[in-house]
């Protein structure tokens, strides 16, 4: 489960880091086998609730489950992340994906059918055999040597249908399968089409199957470039209203808005919004390997508590006599063992390098001129020889000379008269003054004033101010003095 945490970007393992990871994995497995499993077996927890956990459940990579109605872009979303096709992939406006496809890393490209997959002890799917051949004939593992899949695995689910006849024709309990995956994945992504917000009966039942896993759920409003800004506002509102009827949580679900495929945007009015939303979603996904240890521990705690709670609601005349020592062992694990394991996880996180998901779409926006924010806001002009403020300096100079400069400089009082016309809060203007007053003399010359106006424009355009002045924004006449000071 945690072996990837000790790996660096190039696949190298840091000495000691892998040992720490194995210690955490072993600790979780040991706690389950010694404390929780005996309680589950004694009171037939596996028969009426959830199958026992196996080694692969502790060792597998973080998994993402994609769920949505047909033609909302689930398969396309996977291809967008991987930047390549995968075995078994089918894309179309009609219901094309009729199977659960586990997209995982493999040294060679290929696929494994469901019946063979559930007997592989190295894969965390052995317990899916209880859903029968009707399901296993609609389940497969698609493996390929993709950099993204070295850190995460992705589960593509069949497009959710509407209508009783279509639902029954699956031949297996679709919602039970979703619930099984939900208990084991690290993230559940619900995809919606901006033109198809209705939540069918089957979709509603599927979402209800995720109860108890609300912290894992994220929502993607896909194909948002196909509507204009006004329509998008209405679509977003309608989506939140629809979700509110089926997801009963006090917190508002995080909804990411965008168009997650490698095609030109049909409507570019909200390009900046889509880019920012995509980056937020990428950061959430990229953090999964680093948080996997805590997630597994959290799931183990939930399972232990659930085992105790479930037992209170059953007729014990049908079970073995109550064994207080088993209950005490779980209580002891929750009260003391878990805290020591949390300390171990914290030590591990400090001892190994931060590992993010790499490859595919994640690399496309992390480097180069198409990195989010590159060439915009405070980063504008970073790769140009000319001072970026110079293009607007003639306009700023006209304002500067109306503010009664003395010996080529204006006082703070006079500068304030102009700066407050921006209507920015004093706290923001104070930060701009500190950045612009390069020589810290309490006054602004014409270049420093132009810089202040440029920083005001950056803030008014919706960008964040830098914490310190980037070298490319330093006024030309002040660069030598700053170099000497350094």
Secondary structure, DSSP 8 states (H G I E B T S, - for coil): --GGGGB-TTS-B-TTHHHHHHHHHHHHHHHIIIIIHHHHHHTTHHHHT-----HHHHHS-EEEEEEEBTTSSHHHHHHHHHTS--TT----SS----SEEEEEE-SS-EEEEHHHHTT-TTSTTGGGGGGHHHHHTTEEEEEE--SGGGTEEEEE---B--SHHHHHTT-S-HHHHHHHHHTT-SEEEEEEETTB----HHHHHHHHTTTT-GGGEEEEEE-GGGS-HHHHHHHHHHHHHHHHHH---SS---EEES--SSS--S--TTHHHHHHHHHHHHHHHHTHHHHHHHHHHHHHHHHHHHHHHHHTTS-GGGS----HHHHHHHHHIIIIIHHHHHHHHHHHHHHS------SHHHHHTTSGGGSTTTTSGGGTTTT-SS-TTHHHHHHHHHHHTTS--BTTEEEHHHHHHHHGGG---HHHHHHHHHHH-TT-SSEEEHHHHHHHHHHHHHHHTT----SS--GGGS-HHHHHHHHHH-
